Amino acid sequence: MNVRHTPWHLLAAAASACLLVAGCSDSGSGSSDEPDAVDLEPLTGITSPDTSVPPSGSVVPSPSGLHSTTFEPVTRSIVALDDARTALTVFDADDAAAPPRSVPLSGAAADVVPGVDGTLLLPMNGSLAEVDLRSSGVRNVDTGGNLLSAATLSDGTVVAGDDSGSIHIVDFGANRSQSIGGLTSVDALASTEHGLAALDRHQTSLTQVNVDDESLGLALRAGTGAARLDTDEYGRILVTDAAGGELLVYSSDDLLLRQRFPVGAQPWAVTYDDKSDTVWVTTPADNEVVGYTLDTGIPVESGRFSTVRQPDSITVDPDSGALYVGSATGGGLQRIDTAERG
């Protein structure tokens, strides 16, 4: 493993706000809380070449490509969507030899998001599904809209975002939802102790969402072509800018771009390991996953591993810190013991 150390570019809070938010010059119209309007066609992915070196760690076969790979801690399962996105492929984290089981869905899902108490949230076209991995039971709430994202807030409220820019507040008990509009597309949702933020990939922006009063707050530009996001235990929002080749780190209490770091290859999937305070980012163009420590406030590259081909999704076991990388082209599920870095 080749470990490289690269200094971060640290941004002053005031400078980042002025650079990224419209209104730093007085135009006489518009809000200073909104970035300049853009309408991009988001990248659908970064094509991987054939692997040139064996993947690090171990790889177990999968019956199809793996998409939106997620770790569910209560059942200690690694879960991903199959190629059709109409079934979940469920692996046992404690028994690598056990064959994965399949949980069929009522339709195609856009993502897999951890819920609470062994459940997963699955945004679908017209509804949000909740799957209980312990029983394989599924329940749905009709929301309207083609859902792309979902999240659970700190108070237990469930929200979902759709491709027309609406955020739905979902009540599974009452089988109903209400919505907040104003964005172009809600491609990912970040829930922290400070509230909710929405990633709009068409506008490559990150926007605060005030769920209580059903309104949008401050909005900042998220690079030149944002791809994926995750959050960490300190309330930071971690965004990969695939078009710009950077990892972006935002604070969520005041929504400021605190740090940005050139990754080199185009970054895609991102996950955060609480145990080691490490952000892991996949770079499909070279079939690698790279780790950056954030414990000192000056993030430094701390690990680099070769992966399966097309590492489009990644997750971490919160107990062991092991990484799981899903191959979107059928190359299996890869497990990496991150203690091997050094």
Buried (B, 14 or more C-beta within 10 A) or exposed (E): EEEEEEEBEBBEEEEBBEEBBBBEEEEEEEEEBBBEEEEBEBBEBBEBEEBEEEBBBEBBEBBBBBBBBBBBEBBBBBBBBBBEBBBBBBBBBEEEEEEBBBBEBEEEBBBBBBBEEBBBBBBBBEBBBBBBBEEEEBEBBEBBBBBBBBBBBEEEBBBBBBBBBBBBBBEBEEEEBEBBEBBBBBBBBBBBEBBBBBBBBBBBBBBBBEBEEBEBBBBBBBBBBBBBBBBBEBBBBBBBBBBBBBBBBBBBEEBBBBBBBEBBBBBBBBBBBEEBBBBBBBBBBBBBBBBBBBEEEEBBBBBBBBBBBBBBBBBBBBEBBBBBBBBBBBBBBBBBBBEEBE
